[in-house]
Amino acid sequence: MKEQRSVQERDATILILLCAAVYAAAYVGRYSYTASMVGVMEATGAPKDEAGMVSTFFYFTYGIGQLVNAFLCRRYKVRPVIAGILLVSLAANAAASFLQNPLWIRWVWLLNGAAQSALWCTLIELLSRKIPIEKKGRAIFAMSTTLAIGTTAAYSVAALSIAAGHVFWTFRAASIVLGAMVVIWLLGTRRLSRMPDAGVPARPAEAAAKAPVSQKAVLLGSLGAILTGGVLAIGNGFLRDTLVTWTPSLLFEHFGLPESASVIITLILPLISVCGSLLVVTLHRRIRTYTILEGILYAVSTAALAGLLGAYRAHLTLAVILCAALNACLMAGINNVITSMIPLERAEGAGLFAGVMDAFCYVGNTLSGFLPGILLERYGYGVLLTMLPVCALFFTLFAFLISRRKA
């Protein structure tokens, strides 16, 4: 019995690590363009709105695909589906390395977004079904580190490629990472079909004794949770990716840092996101209501973005970097709450909820590509950086208003 339990625990740990590795590799295939965008603009002469449209194309199909896959992911044969997603992303990166023009890259990035849209909800559904309740905390933390690991890898490769004068090598390196991950995934999940489902924990006696709730009330409650969570997720995606996408350009153009140096410095943003994930897990022990927790994080983000605006106007390079890093930390925390903590704490429908919430996040991500690009082309960084703390304040007030209504 002990030996069987030991094998199950080992299989669960391996599965958690594999899922985290897959999603980290997916970030490399997703952010290869974003990380190298400043170099692509310099190499091709593309304007900001045209260059930013590539990310918008990705986020458009990703967001729509998330909504579709959220409902279908329970039916997928996980092992071949995950491998297929990685292979499509590999092909998109390989094509981008040869196309070398944002006007053409945006079309293969459209395909990249469609493929990767099936990834998160499928992995969360798999973990929710196979990982015992006592190990779900490990799964939440492991999946929350994927953004930092994958983005750091993408930005590191981009910085090296730009410094070497071959910015499009970034896409070739991403293809290699994705190809290696396909092999690792297929080898590591050979035992997946033999892993038993973890099962749903029994309800507490006091919960079972309560009067049954009508189906209509459950539906309305779920719809309300999705809509309110969706608004906060849109804000998270927009505020997070706007700075991730445009900070290298800001440091290069306004502060005069070399292209490769601005990309390397921007590595602080995804690296510090691990701190944000740890922060929300710690805070949740004291603040049990998710909307209040998100409201607090958005409030601090408002202050951080206001500080970034002030540092920009005062031409304080280090202060700009630190404020952007703090915002990245806070946005990573909110993202962890929305797409990992809440779904994995659910007894059923984890993949559905995770997929829908991630789709809302990528509505914000879609806006972060073209909207800032248009503002920057027409008005410059001052207007964009003024808009960001105003947006953060709106989401702060919304979160606290929702928490009061629930109370």
N, C-alpha and C positions, 0 to 999 in steps of 0.2 A: 504493500500500500504506500509506504514511504517512498519507495523507488519510483512508483507510478506518479506520485505527486511531484517528485523531483524532476521527472521527465517533462511533466506538464508545465512546471514553472520555467524550466529551461526553454521549452518551445515558445512560451509566452514572451519571455525576454528576447529571444531571437526575432520573433515576429515584430515586436515593438521597434527593435533596432533596424530591421529591414524596412519597415514602413517609414521610419524617420529618414533613413538613408535615401529611399526612393524620392521622398518629397524634397529633400535637400538637393538631390540631383536635378529634380524638375525645376527648382528655382534657378539653377545654373542655366538650364535651357530656356528659361523664361526671361531672366534678367540679363542675358548676354547682350541684348540690344540696348537696354536701358543703361547698363554699366558703361558701354562704349559709345553712347550717343554723342558726347562732347567731341570725341575723336572722329566719329562718323561725320558730324557737321563740318568739322575742320577739313576732313579729307575730301568731302563731296561738295562743300559749299551750300548744303541744304539749309533753308531758313528754319527757325525754331518751330513754327507752326507745322511745317511739312515733316520735320524730324519727329515731333511729338505725336503726329498722327499714327505712327507705327505702333506705339503703345496703345493708342485708342482702338486700333483695329483688333489687337490682341484681346484687350479687356472687353470689347463688344461681344465677340463670340464666346469668350470665357464666361461672361455674366449670363448670357442666354443659355449656354450649355450647362451651367451649374443648375439652373432651374429645371432643365429637362432631366439631367442625370440624378438630381436629388430624388426624383420619384422612381427612377429605374435602377439605381445602384444596387438595390437588394437582390436583383435578378441576375447581376453580372457574374460570370465565371472569373473570379478575381485574378487568378494567376495569368492567364493569357491577355486579359484586358489591360492590366497594368503594364505588361511587357509591350503591348501594342501602342499604348499611349507614349511610352518613352521612345519607341522607334519613330513615331510620327514627329515628335519634338526633335529627335536627332536629325531627321530628314529636313525639317524646316531650318535648323541651324546650318546644316551643310549647304542648303540652297542659298541662304543669306550670305554665306562666306564667298560665294561666287557671283551673286547678283550685285552686291556692293553699291546699292542705290536705294534710299529710303522709299522712293516711289514704287519699287518692285518688292522690297523687303516686307512692306506692310501687307502684301497679299499672302505671303507664306506665313507671316505672323498671325494672320487671320486663321489659318489652318492650325497653327501652333496653339492658339487660344482655344479653339474648338476641341482639340485632343486633350489638352491639359484640364479642361473643365470637368472631366469625369474622374479626376484623380483624387481630390481631397475627400469628397463625399464617399467614394468607394473605400478609401483607406480607413476613414473614421467608422464607417459601417462595419468593416472587417474587424477593427480593434474592439468596437463595442460588443460584437458577437463572440469573439474568441478570447478576450482578455478578462480574467476574473476581476470582480469589483475591487479587491484589495490591491490590484496592480494598475488600476486605471489612473491613479495619480502619477505613476511613472510614465504611462502612455501620454498623459496630458503634457508633462514636462518635456518628454522626448520630442513630441510633435511641435512643441513651441520653440524648440531650438533650431528647427529646420530653416526658418527664415534667415537667422544669423549665419548658419553654416553655408547655405546655398548662396546667399547674397554676397557673403565675404569671398567665397570662391570665385563668383562671377566678376566681382569688382577687382579682385587681385589679378585675375587673368587679363581683364581689360586694361588695367594699369600697365602691366608688363608689355602687352601688345602695343599699346599706344607709345610707350617709351621706346620700343624697338622699331617704331615707325610702320607697324603692320596691324592696324586696328582690327581688321577683319579676321585675324587669327583667333580672336575671342570666340567666334562662332565655331571654328574648327575644334578648339579645345572643348567647348561645350558638347559638341558631337561625340568626342572621345569619352567624356564623362558619362554621357547618357548611354553610350554603347556598353561601357563597362558595367553600368548599373543594371542593364537588362540581363547580362550574364549572371551577376550576383543575385539578382531577384529570382531568376529561374532556378538557380542552384540552391538558394537558401529556402525556397518554399516548396521543395519536393514533398515535405511532410504535411503541408498545409491541409490537404483533404482529410488527413487522419486526426487533426486536432479537433477535439469535441467543442461544441458551443459552451460558453461559460454559463449560460442560463440567466434568467432574470431573477434578482433577489426577491424573496418573499416579502409581501407587504407587512408592516407592523400591525399588530392586533387592533390598535385603536383606529388605524386608517381603514381597516377592513370592516370595522363596526359602523362606520359612518354610512349615512343614507346614500344610495347611488346618485351620481350626478347625471343629469340628462345629456344626451348626445349633442343637443343644440348648445348647451352651456359649455361643453368641452370644446366644440368647434369654434365658438365665439372667443373662448379664452385662448385657444391656440392661434387663431387669426390675429387677435390683439397682440399676443406676444411676438408673433412674426413681424407685424407691422412696426411696432415700437422698436423691437430689436433691429429691424431693417433700417430704420432712420439712423440709428446710432452706428450701424455698420457702414452705411454710406459715408457718414462723416469720417469714420475711421479710415476707410480706403482712400478718401480724397486727401485728408491731412497727412497721412503716412506717405503715400506715393508721390505727392507733389514735391515734398522735400527730397525724397530719395531720387526722383527723376531730375530735378532742376538744381540741386545744391552744387554738383560738379560744375555746371555751367555758370552759376553765380560766382563760385570761387575763381574760376578761370577768367571770366569777363570783367567782373567788378573789382576783384582783389588782385588780379594779375598773377595768380599761381599757374605754373605749367599744367598742361592738360593731365599728364600722368599723376602729378602731385595732387591735383584737385580730386581725382578719382580715388587715390590712395587714402586721402584724408576722409573722404566720404565713407570709407570702410567703418568708421566709428559708428555710423548710424545703424547698420545691421548688427554689428558686434554688441552694442549696448542693449539691443532688443532682448537679449537673454536676461538681462537685469530686469527688464519690464515684465517678462514672463514669471520670474521668481517673485517679483514684487506683488503681482496680483494674487498669486497662490498664498503668500503670507498675509496680505490684507484681507483675503476672503475668510480667513479664520476668525477675524474680528468683525468684518462687514459682510453679513450673509446675503444682503439684498444686492443683486447684481447691478440694478440700475443706479443705486446710490454709489456703488463702487465705480461704475463707469463715469458718473457725474463728477466725482472727485478727480478722477484722472483727466477728464476733459477740462476741468477748472484749472488744474496745474498746467495743462497744455496751453490754455489761453495765455497764462502768464509767460510761459516759455516762448511762445510765438510773438508776444508783444516785446519780449526782451530781444528776440532775434531782429525784429524790425528796428528797435533802437540801436542795436549793435551795427546793423547795416548802415543806418544813417550816420553813425559815428565812425564808420569805417574800422571797426574792431574785428579783425579776422577771427581771432581765437574765440571771442564771445559769440560770434555767429555760429561757429562750429559746435560749441558747447550747447547753445540753445537748440540747435537742430538735433544734436545727439539726445538731449533731454526729451524733446518731442518724440523722437524715434522710440525711446524707452517707453513712454506713456502709450503711444499708439500700439506698440507691440503687446503691451499689457491688455489693452482693450480688445485687440484682435484675439488674444488668447482666451479671454472670457467668452467672446462671441462664438468663435469657431471651434474651440476645444473643450473648455470647461463645461459650458452649458450642455452641448450635445452629448459628451461622454458621461454626464451625470444622469442622462435620461435612460429609462429602462428600455424604451422602444423608440424606433424612428430616429436613431442617432445620425445616420447618414443623410436622411431627408432634411433634418433640421440644420445640420452642418452645411449641406449643399445650398440650401436656401439662404442662410446667413452669409455664406461666402459669396454667393451671387450678389447680394446687396453690397458687400464690401467692394466688389469689382464694378458696381455701378459708380462708386466713388473713384475707383482706380481709373475707369474710363474717362471721367471728367478731369482727372489729374494729368492726362496726356495732352488733350487739345486745348482745354480752357486756359491753363496757365501759358501755353504756347502762344495763344492769341493775345492774351494780356501783355505778355512780354514783348511781342512784336510791335504792339501798338502803344503801350504805355511804359514799359520797363519794369524793373524789379520792385520799385517802390510801391506801385499799385498792388501787385501780387502779394507782397509781404504785408501790406496793410489789410488785405482781404482775409488772410489766414487766421489771425486772432479773432476777427469778427465771426468767422465761421465756427471756430472752436467755442466761443462764448455762446452761440446759438445752441450748439449740441449740449453744452453744460446745462443751460436752462431747461432744455427739453428733457434731459435725463432726470433732473431733480423734480420737474413737474410730473413726470410719469411715476416716479417713486412715491410722491405724495398721493397721487390718485390711487395707487395700489394699496397704500396704507389705509 
